[in-house]
Amino acid sequence: MVFRTTATSAALLVGLALVGAVAGPQWDPVPVSDHLQPATPDTAIRGVAPGLGDEIGEVGDHEVRETTVTVPLDGTEVEALLRQPLDGSGELLRDRPGVVFVHGAGTGRFAEAFTDVASALASAGVATLVPDKRLDTYSTRDRDYVAMAADYRRSVDLLRTVDGVDPERVGVYGESEGTWIVPVMQAQDPTIAFTMLVSAPVVPPREQAAFAVDNYLRNTGVPEQVFRAIPRAVGMQLPGGGFDYVDFDVRPWLERQTAPVLVVYGTADPSMPVEQGARQVIADTAVRGDDAPVTVRYYAGANHGIKVREETAEGRVLRLHPDFARDLATWVQGLPGTAEAPPRIAGDTPNQLFLAVPVPQPRWWGNGDIVLGAVAAGAGLILLGPLVWGVHALARRTVRRRSTAPPPRLGAGLRQAVLVLAMGSIATTAALVVYLLAVARLALDYQRDDLVVQGGWVGVRLLGVVTVVAGAVVLRQVADARAARRTAVAGRAVQADEGSGSAPQPVAPEVARGWPAHVTFWCVVVGAVTLLVTLAYWGVYQLGI
């Protein structure tokens, strides 16, 4: 019995591994073989035209006036914070360049966003405008970058009318998700004087998400088997529909750029393709033969927001890289001379390990609604069977007290195996979800914990193996019962042929007795198989296949 159960378990594990391998795409990212080499580690901006030196302020040179203004949009309005530099007598500086800030992902309130960099630029002599993000047309499921570009252009129009701002020197600063919007703005309005792309994904959101997840998982130290989930999660159609923006391609808009572009990355940002992004901006802006000048800067140890950790008396804090605001202020105020001044690429040496590439699309499970539906159906069936049995037992006790029919039951030894199969499949599914959430939290916090990452994965897989063994026991019990039933039937036939009708009749063992037991059995089996196949799809039963 032990040998047969072991062999059946092994066969089931191999079968689930094969199902998991063929049910969806694999993950095999392409390593970066040709790395960018900055010309110098010094990020300082050169090319300020002779005679302009006195007009280019440094961070902290000026007091800053802050004013809340209203930006009218199509059908609504948003508030914005205007920061303007003052001269020594408290009057507005005249004919200053201006910058409109475009938010990354999230709510984007002006009171919380870009406070440090917008204030620093203003103190150097650049007027800045940080609007609230419009949220009535922005959600996790639906967002339109082209429409958002039209909204942000209203802020550009407003800043051009502000007293003290040179309307011909107004540009746009975009960060992260905002860098998919900024090129659209400049292509639609070529009079935008310059653009700054900070922590720019450049590739479509789906590709960037897969790239970021891969890097986060590698930094967290997860087992190789977990990486198979990347294309299956990121590549599928997300549950509930929508999310059309995940395949937005900004490259056609980059090809239409006419104004100078400053590209900025922190070399400690694992979520962005820092080398590939810079190369792509340089290549795309040159497609039409009339290049938009591109300057690239990499900041050592800086994260996604170009911030570095500093030790203070209060502990570790995040602050802008000390050279970042200085370089922005020089580049903006020194245009057009700073747009094409060498070196084009400078700063810390980036080290992008893999390329951000198109994400393989799942075949059979490409629809997230199907994936969630399978989990819900499997768990629902497992719970439905015992519920039916319990309701029947309650009705039997309260309505049919005098019934002489034997109560429903599962065959000897089968009840425990079915129980373990039911509980194990649900427990393994829940453990996988908890494990992935724990890994995600560690990854986003840039932490490693081998006990959680490695030990948790071992625990999930052990639960999965125990569940499969229970399934093997159920399979063997059913097979043995059916074989014994066939033997019993054959024995009765032999006795009938020999005329020994008075001899004891062979008793056929039962898999289940009574319809509630049959319903429970099949609900649990079908539900557990559904969950096991789902677990195989997400890599729990990988055997190197």
Protein Blocks (a to p, Z undefined) as FASTA:
>chain_A
ZZmmmmmmmmmmmmmmmmmmmmpccddddddfbdcddfbfblbdghiaghilmmmccehk
accdddddddddehiacdddddddddfkopacehiacddddddedjkpaklgoklmmmmm
mmnopacddddddfklgcfkbccfklmmmmmmmmmmmmmmpghiafklcccddehjlmmm
mmmmmmmmmmbmbdcdehifkiafklmmmmmmmmmmmmnopafklmmmmmmmmmpccehi
ajllmmccfklmmmmpcbdcdddddfkbckbcfklmmmmmmmmmmmnopacdddddddeh
iafkopacdddfkbccddddfklmmmmmmmmmmpmklmmgccfbgcjddddfbdcddddd
dfklmpfklmmmmmmmmmmmmmmmmmmmmmmmmmmmmmmmmbcbdcddddehklmmmmmm
mmmmmmmmmmmmmmmmmmmmmmmnopacfklmmmmmmmmmmmmmmmmmmmmmmmmmmmmm
mmmmmmmmmmmmmmmmnopambccdddddfbgcjklmmmmmmmmmmmmmmmmmmmmnopm
gghZZ
